Amino acid sequence: MTTTFHPIFLFIVFALFGVALVMLVLSAILGPRRTTPVKQMPYESGMDPVGDARQRFDVRYYLIAIAFLLFDVELLYLYPWAVAQWSADSPAVSTPIALSEAADPGQTGAPSLPPLASAAAGIPPVFRNLVFVEILVFIAVLAAAYAYAWRKGVFSWR
């Protein structure tokens, strides 16, 4: 028996958007409309704004932000590799069920063997060393970029 949940999902989506739309319209109609000079003033982190909002930022600010993103995204690539590299070694995944442990195939309603999970899980053992070397090259390139940025003074704030 197949069950579709599309009507339920559509009902939830329309209910949420309908409630949000009604609340938005009601707040616009019934909400207070008092404008004062203090309410019209820009607000920055609890401080009165000083200077022009369109001032130029130092390029070092952007360099540090880009370096942070570079090394932060690098971790997103390392985590799946680490999981795939060592997941095939776990005994729960790579231990096949022997035929002797299965039920007698002659019985009616005998359970069939589950598919071997180690064939699909993780990196095949043949390619593990190659993938490990590729990851080391990836980390070496990132380390070289980090050393280059450090040497050029990207991380020193003057």
Beta strands, then each sheet from edge to edge (+ up, - down):
end
